[in-house]
Amino acid sequence: MAISKPARTFQDLLVWQKAHEFVLEVYALTAAFPKHETYGLSLQMRRAAVSIPANIAEGFRRRGKADKARFLNIAEGSVEECRYFLILAKDLGSCDTQKPTAMLEEVSRLLGAYTTAILNSSTSSLTSISRRDIKGEALG
């Protein structure tokens, strides 16, 4: 009897893993923000950060190319929102944003590669996109 290969999950995606690590970094970063930012910049930054891996996960199980791309586009919008919040936090002197900015840039690059792989794939092969495509190696 042949052993079947376990089904891939969104957690297998390198882009999701890196986005999740970014969220954890944002939570650690914002925990040190001044108390008056609890319901301001801190909350907004956390929500935008969480939106990135959440939308990657939701798009992962969508069947159609357009539906997948829509959720990935929402995640890309949240990347840009986080990019602005990091600029603002730096300008306000709230924290050192070098590490989370570098992490966000990696997420942005991987998300762009994953989105390109989805959009360039045939509809029938959406579930068989290789890890090389997800990691961006096959796409440059």
C-alpha positions as CSV (number, residue, x, y, z in Angstrom):
1,M,0.0,0.0,0.0
2,A,1.4,3.4,-1.0
3,I,1.8,6.1,1.5
4,S,-0.1,9.2,0.4
5,K,1.5,12.6,0.5
6,P,-0.1,14.8,3.1
7,A,-2.2,17.6,1.7
8,R,-0.4,21.0,1.6
9,T,-1.8,23.7,3.9
10,F,-1.4,27.4,3.9
11,Q,1.2,27.0,6.7
12,D,3.5,25.2,4.2
13,L,3.8,28.4,2.2
14,L,7.0,30.3,2.9
15,V,5.3,33.6,2.3
16,W,2.7,32.8,4.9
17,Q,5.4,31.7,7.4
18,K,7.4,34.9,6.9
19,A,4.2,37.0,7.2
20,H,3.4,35.2,10.4
21,E,6.9,36.0,11.7
22,F,6.3,39.6,10.8
23,V,3.1,39.7,12.8
24,L,4.9,38.3,15.9
25,E,7.6,41.0,15.4
26,V,4.9,43.7,15.2
27,Y,3.3,42.5,18.4
28,A,6.6,42.6,20.2
29,L,7.4,46.0,18.7
30,T,4.0,47.6,19.6
31,A,4.1,46.2,23.1
32,A,6.8,48.7,23.9
33,F,4.8,51.7,22.4
34,P,3.7,54.4,24.8
35,K,0.4,53.7,26.7
36,H,-1.4,56.5,24.8
37,E,-0.9,54.6,21.5
38,T,-2.7,51.4,22.7
39,Y,-5.8,52.3,20.7
40,G,-4.0,54.3,18.0
41,L,-1.0,53.4,16.0
42,S,-0.4,50.2,17.9
43,L,-3.8,48.7,17.2
44,Q,-3.8,49.9,13.6
45,M,-0.4,48.4,13.0
46,R,-1.4,45.1,14.6
47,R,-4.6,44.8,12.5
48,A,-2.8,45.6,9.3
49,A,0.0,43.1,10.1
50,V,-2.5,40.3,10.9
51,S,-4.4,41.0,7.7
52,I,-1.4,39.9,5.6
53,P,-1.1,36.2,6.6
54,A,-4.9,36.0,7.2
55,N,-5.6,36.9,3.6
56,I,-2.8,34.7,2.3
57,A,-4.5,31.8,4.2
58,E,-8.0,32.7,2.9
59,G,-6.8,33.0,-0.7
60,F,-4.9,29.7,-0.5
61,R,-8.1,27.6,-0.5
62,R,-10.0,29.6,-3.1
63,R,-10.4,27.7,-6.3
64,G,-10.4,30.3,-9.0
65,K,-7.4,32.3,-10.1
66,A,-9.3,35.6,-9.8
67,D,-10.6,34.8,-6.3
68,K,-7.1,33.8,-5.1
69,A,-5.6,36.9,-6.7
70,R,-8.2,39.1,-4.9
71,F,-7.2,37.9,-1.5
72,L,-3.5,38.2,-2.3
73,N,-4.1,41.8,-3.5
74,I,-5.8,42.6,-0.2
75,A,-2.7,41.1,1.6
76,E,-0.5,43.4,-0.6
77,G,-2.6,46.4,0.4
78,S,-2.0,45.5,4.0
79,V,1.8,45.3,3.3
80,E,1.7,48.9,2.1
81,E,-0.4,49.9,5.1
82,C,2.2,48.4,7.4
83,R,5.0,50.0,5.4
84,Y,3.4,53.4,6.2
85,F,2.9,52.6,9.9
86,L,6.6,51.7,10.2
87,I,7.6,55.0,8.6
88,L,5.2,56.8,11.0
89,A,6.5,54.9,14.1
90,K,10.1,55.7,13.1
91,D,9.3,59.4,12.6
92,L,7.4,59.6,15.9
93,G,10.5,58.1,17.6
94,S,8.4,55.2,19.0
95,C,10.9,52.5,18.1
96,D,13.7,51.2,15.9
97,T,12.0,49.9,12.7
98,Q,15.0,48.5,10.9
99,K,14.3,44.8,11.6
100,P,10.5,44.9,11.0
101,T,11.0,46.9,7.8
102,A,13.5,44.3,6.5
103,M,11.0,41.5,7.4
104,L,8.2,43.4,5.6
105,E,10.3,43.8,2.5
106,E,10.9,40.1,2.4
107,V,7.2,39.4,2.8
108,S,6.4,41.9,0.1
109,R,8.9,40.2,-2.3
110,L,7.6,36.7,-1.6
111,L,4.0,37.8,-1.8
112,G,4.7,39.4,-5.2
113,A,6.3,36.1,-6.4
114,Y,3.5,34.0,-5.1
115,T,0.9,36.3,-6.8
116,T,2.8,36.2,-10.0
117,A,2.9,32.4,-9.8
118,I,-0.8,32.2,-9.3
119,L,-1.6,34.6,-12.1
120,N,0.7,32.9,-14.6
121,S,-0.4,29.4,-13.7
122,S,-3.1,27.5,-15.6
123,T,-6.4,27.2,-13.7
124,S,-6.1,23.4,-13.5
125,S,-2.7,23.6,-11.9
126,L,-3.5,26.1,-9.1
127,T,-3.1,23.4,-6.4
128,S,0.2,22.2,-7.8
129,I,2.3,25.3,-7.7
130,S,5.7,24.2,-6.7
131,R,7.5,25.4,-3.5
132,R,10.1,26.9,-5.9
133,D,7.4,29.2,-7.3
134,I,6.2,30.1,-3.8
135,K,9.7,30.9,-2.6
136,G,10.2,33.0,-5.7
137,E,13.2,31.0,-6.9
138,A,11.6,30.1,-10.2
139,L,10.4,33.6,-10.8
140,G,13.6,35.5,-10.1
